[in-house]
Amino acid sequence: MPTICVYCASSSGIDERYLALADEVGTAIARRGWQLVSGGGSVSMMGAVARAVRKAGGHTVGVIPQALVDMEVADRDADELIITDDMRARKGIMDDRAEAFLALPGGIGTLEELMEVWTARCLGMHDKPVVGLDPWGDFALLREQVEHWQQQGFVRGEAVAELAWTTEVEQALDLIAEKLAAAVRQLPSRGGIEA
């Protein structure tokens, strides 16, 4: 049962369509029998995706720093709520618990998390799928910037390809499923005599 790490907005005041997207993603994750690991917040898209996973019968893991718990934004209904000392520890646990990463629209926190796991994949530090779900072009300027860096020789084409972009929920999850299945097929067989 794969665990999918979802990065997304925790900001209030965003358009309702983003909350609906988070709800759709959470429902689709649970319907596939997958688990969710998230930033452990109860607000905005982060809260919506976790609630949708649980409503559809799925398991949620929230990882949140104590400072945000103190602000009373923790997802107290999470099946597992892990409280960390800081943001760095939070990200490390989220990374370790996930088999794949899915970025939805969000702000600078979402961008920072996405860039970190994308960079780590490009450097061979993990082989987990990294997918961006961008129905309304919220990441368009980022993609344009990365294309510019590629043209200037700062980013290799292979690195750009390590992040797959989609506009539809099921397409994003299908991509993750395909990449997870491909990774399993590439595992070396254990030949020889067992010790």
C-alpha positions in Angstrom: 0.0 0.0 0.0 1.9 3.1 -1.2 2.1 6.2 0.9 1.8 9.4 -1.1 3.2 12.7 0.2 1.0 15.6 -0.9 2.4 19.1 -0.8 -0.2 21.9 -1.1 -1.5 25.2 0.3 -2.2 25.9 3.9 -3.2 29.4 3.2 -6.7 30.8 4.0 -8.5 33.0 1.5 -7.8 30.9 -1.6 -10.4 30.2 -4.2 -12.8 27.3 -3.4 -11.7 25.4 -6.5 -8.4 24.6 -4.8 -10.2 23.1 -1.8 -12.3 21.1 -4.2 -9.2 19.9 -5.9 -7.6 18.8 -2.6 -10.8 17.0 -1.8 -10.8 15.2 -5.1 -7.1 14.2 -4.7 -7.7 12.8 -1.2 -10.7 10.8 -2.3 -8.8 9.4 -5.2 -5.8 8.4 -3.1 -8.1 6.5 -0.6 -10.0 4.8 -3.4 -6.8 3.4 -4.7 -6.0 2.0 -1.3 -3.1 4.3 -0.8 -2.1 6.2 2.3 -1.4 9.9 2.7 1.4 11.7 4.5 1.1 15.4 4.7 2.3 18.4 6.7 -0.2 17.7 9.5 -2.2 20.8 9.2 -6.0 21.0 9.5 -6.4 24.2 7.4 -6.9 25.0 3.7 -5.9 22.4 1.1 -3.7 20.5 3.5 -6.7 19.9 5.8 -9.1 19.2 2.9 -6.9 16.5 1.4 -6.5 14.7 4.7 -10.2 14.8 5.6 -11.1 13.5 2.1 -8.7 10.6 2.5 -10.2 9.6 5.8 -13.8 10.1 4.6 -13.1 7.7 1.8 -11.7 5.1 4.3 -8.0 5.9 3.9 -5.2 6.2 6.4 -3.5 9.6 7.1 -0.2 10.5 8.6 0.4 14.1 9.6 3.8 15.5 10.4 3.9 18.9 12.0 6.3 21.1 14.0 5.5 22.0 17.5 5.3 25.7 16.6 2.4 25.0 14.3 0.7 22.8 16.9 1.0 25.7 19.3 -0.9 27.8 16.7 -3.7 25.3 16.9 -3.6 24.3 13.2 -2.7 20.6 13.8 -4.8 17.9 12.2 -5.9 16.2 15.4 -8.0 13.7 13.5 -5.0 12.2 11.7 -4.6 8.5 12.1 -1.0 9.3 13.1 0.1 12.7 14.1 3.9 13.1 14.4 5.1 16.3 16.2 8.6 17.4 15.3 10.9 20.1 16.8 11.2 22.0 13.5 10.5 22.2 9.8 13.6 20.3 8.7 12.8 17.3 10.9 9.2 17.5 9.5 10.4 17.3 5.9 12.7 14.4 6.7 10.0 12.3 8.2 7.6 13.1 5.4 10.3 12.1 2.8 11.0 8.9 4.7 7.4 7.8 5.0 6.5 8.5 1.3 6.9 6.3 -1.8 5.9 9.2 -4.1 5.4 13.0 -4.0 2.5 14.9 -5.5 2.5 18.8 -5.5 -0.7 20.7 -5.8 -0.9 24.5 -6.1 0.4 26.3 -3.1 2.8 29.0 -1.9 6.4 29.3 -1.0 6.3 26.3 1.4 4.9 24.1 -1.3 7.4 25.3 -3.8 10.3 24.8 -1.3 9.2 21.2 -0.6 8.7 20.4 -4.3 12.1 21.8 -5.3 13.9 19.9 -2.5 12.5 16.4 -3.5 12.9 17.2 -7.2 16.5 18.2 -6.7 17.2 15.1 -4.6 15.7 12.9 -7.3 17.9 14.5 -9.9 20.9 13.9 -7.8 20.1 10.2 -7.3 19.3 10.6 -3.6 16.0 8.8 -4.1 14.1 7.2 -6.9 10.6 8.1 -5.8 8.2 9.6 -8.4 7.7 13.4 -8.3 4.5 14.7 -10.0 3.0 18.2 -10.2 -0.8 18.6 -10.6 -1.5 21.9 -12.1 -5.0 22.2 -13.5 -5.0 26.0 -13.8 -1.4 27.0 -14.6 -0.4 28.0 -11.1 3.1 26.6 -11.8 3.4 28.1 -15.3 5.9 30.7 -14.4 8.1 28.2 -12.5 8.0 25.9 -15.5 9.0 28.9 -17.7 11.8 29.7 -15.4 13.2 26.2 -15.4 13.0 26.1 -19.2 15.1 29.4 -19.2 17.6 27.8 -16.9 17.8 24.8 -19.2 18.4 27.0 -22.2 21.2 28.7 -20.3 22.8 25.4 -19.4 22.1 25.6 -15.7 19.7 22.6 -15.7 20.0 19.4 -17.7 17.1 18.1 -19.8 17.2 14.9 -17.8 16.7 16.8 -14.6 13.7 18.7 -16.0 12.1 15.3 -17.0 12.4 14.0 -13.4 9.3 16.1 -12.5 6.2 15.0 -14.4 3.4 17.6 -14.9 -0.3 16.8 -15.2 -3.6 18.7 -15.2 -6.0 16.0 -14.0 -6.2 14.1 -10.7 -6.5 10.6 -12.1 -3.7 11.3 -14.7 -1.4 12.3 -11.8 -2.2 9.2 -9.8 -1.9 7.0 -12.8 1.6 8.5 -13.4 2.6 7.7 -9.9 1.3 4.2 -10.1 3.2 3.6 -13.4 6.4 4.9 -12.0 6.0 2.9 -8.8 5.4 -0.3 -10.9 8.4 0.5 -13.1 10.6 0.9 -10.0 9.5 -2.5 -8.7 10.2 -4.1 -12.1 13.7 -2.7 -12.0 14.6 -4.1 -8.6 17.5 -6.7 -8.9 16.4 -10.2 -8.4 17.9 -12.0 -5.4 19.6 -15.0 -7.0 21.9 -17.5 -5.3 21.6 -19.3 -2.0 20.0 -17.6 1.0 22.2 -17.4 4.1 
